[in-house]
């Protein structure tokens, strides 16, 4: 058995309250935040062409579109496109 003294550590982190959003359920809000975070660091493409993402739909409710906030970065039209 280990004869060394054990020290317990406790970490405390302040949690900030998210801004209340009455119009959306927590799942929709989480997906919106994740997609928005991705769009700040990647560009979605289709067949090598940039795709401007403005919203999303869940597979189980294809008739309901959730629009993303307008604070997304615009893709740079001057950026070089990769050659095929």
N, C-alpha and C positions, 0 to 999 in steps of 0.2 A: 504494500500500500504506500501511497505517496505521503511522506511526512512533511512536505513543504506546506506553509500556510496558504490557504486559498483566500483570494480577495474577490468579492463580488463587485461588479460594476453595474451602475444604473445609468442609462442614457435618457435624457429628457429632450424632446424636440417640441417646439411650439407649433401647433397646427393652426393654420389660418382657415377661417371659414370661407368656403367658396361663395362666390356671388350667387344669390338666390335666382333661380331660373324656373319660374312656375310653369312655363309652357312646355317643358320637355321632361321626360322621365330620366332617371339616372343613367340607364344604359345608353340612350341617345346622346346625352351630354358627354359621357365617357368616350364614345366613339368619335363624336365631333372633336373633342379635345385631342384625341390621339391622331386623327387624320390631319387636323390643323398643325399639330407639332411636326408630323412627317413632312407636310408641305413647306415647312420652313427650312428643311434641309435636303429634300430630294425633289425630283421632277418625275411625275408619272409619264410613261410613254406607251404608245401603241404602234407597232410596226416601225419603230425607230423615230416616230414623230412625237413631239411633246404634246401632252394632253392637259388642257386647263381644267382642273377639277373645281367644280362650284358647289357640289353637294354629293349626297350618297343616299342609297336606299338599302333597307334590310331585305334579305332574300325572302323572308316570310311575309313581307308586306310591300310588294312591288309597286303598288299605287301611291305610296307615301314617300315623297322626296324631302330630305332634310337639307336645307341650304346652309352652307358653311358661311362663317362671318366674312365680311369684306376686307379683313385685315391681312389677307394672304398676299405673299409676294407675287408680283407679276413675273412670268418667265421672260427672260431677256431675249427679245426678237433678234438682237444683233449677235447673239452667241453662236459660235460655230456649231453646225450640225455634224455629227460623226458620219464619215463616209462609209458606205457599205462595200 
